[in-house]
Amino acid sequence: MSRDRQDDEAPVPADSPEPAVSEDSSPVSEDSRDMPVPTDRSLGADPAGSHGDLLPVPTDRSLAADPAGPHGDPASVPKDRHRGDAPTAGDARARRGLPPADLERLREPPLQTDDLPGVGGAIRSRPEDFRVREVPAYDPDGRANAHVLLVLTKRGVGSEEAVAEVARQLAIPRAEVGLAGLKDKDAVTEQWISLPAAAAARLGQFVHSDISLGTAHPHGNKLRRGHLRGNRFTIVVRDPVVAVDEALARCRAKVERLRALGGLDNLYGEQRFGSDNLTRGLAALARARRRGRADFLLSAGQSALFNLYLLERRARGLMREVLRGDILKKTATGGLFECTDPVTDKARLDAGELGITGPMFGSKMRAPGPDTPSGALEAEILARAEIDLTTLQGLGHTLEGTRRPLQIAPLAVDMEAVHDDFGPGVSLSFELPSGSYATALLRELQRPA
């Protein structure tokens, strides 16, 4: 058996930590973080991705400046530039970044189902219309006298605010409360948390109108970020642009099309980038320097490059084609290996045994061979963004990188009509893996309207 095929069975290393996770489905660092949800409830608002991880927008304006040359070489920055100074015309000439057409694609990705009509409507008309239940990565192990795992349910409260209230009422340091990911404020959410075993005796004292705590289960370890399998969503789209029965038919047609295409493309949602973190994040990657809260910008830039890679493969008709060098993920075990036999692996892809992964560029990311078609495509994406891989490797633990599936499959969505006092709507129930965005699916179903 070749080394490549042996790697097929190797377990996949955990994704690098991300900046924080929100209920749209992703950890927040390398794969997502928590941010206030936009108040605009219109179709274009797209609040909270499937992990719903929202990146805070750094306020330090110096992070947006200093494009510092095509490879982020600090030596190319003028000596008299001061932190916080606006970029000069010379800086713009030194580093152009992505072409305008690529930036436009990233800001408004084409739909997979743009030839089918959407249902329009609004989400988050009230917290109960956006329900999220965390799917844990493992069950409590029953080991006593260490920690306890329990479900925290909240309504209209952010995860950090809820955890801080739990710590306050139970008289424990905030740092001793563990959680797998952040869940959005504008929703009803259920998520697992861990507490020191000694705090379990005080759970009956906890009282809050919008937060409740479930039964405590003994567990040997503190819950860590990213320790979740995914999220289960039940979302109501209110006031569709057509009658509810027609809206259901349109949603079913869209989901069937997505399934025929191999699944939902695993794009990061727009909330991942905030108002202007897309271009700032790419510039931060080109500099490859961490400064202040630049780690959030690095994560945004990393996510933008993944989206660009995915969209480029889609444009070239390569979403369901296996290239030599592709890093493939085995569905049953999560093992990663590099493709050396595209014909064989294409058959396995079609059978659901494998999935193609895309690059989350970083210092330790597993990359295709440089002399392969897959390696050439990844190098092309970096070159278009004027980012040098050797420069990224200098980031070390700041941005280790990983591989991210290009598609979510199989895609199963339960649908039903809603007729209640809050208006007509369509209820959608589905599960997404950690790091994937519910709003990516909603965008496909609601648009074009």
DADA-V322986 format. One record per helix or strand of 3 or more residues. SS is the DSSP state (H for helix, E for strand). FROM is the first residue (numbers start at 1). TO is the last residue. Records with the same first field share a line. If there is no record, write none. Layout:
BEGIN
SS = FROM-TO / FROM-TO
END
This chain:
BEGIN
H = 3-7 / 61-64 / 74-76 / 89-94 / 100-107 / 127-129 / 159-170 / 174-176 / 197-205 / 244-260 / 270-272 / 277-287 / 294-315 / 342-350 / 373-384 / 389-393 / 396-398 / 438-446
E = 22-26 / 130-136 / 147-155 / 188-196 / 211-213 / 217-219 / 228-238 / 327-330 / 336-338 / 354-360 / 402-405 / 414-418 / 425-433
END
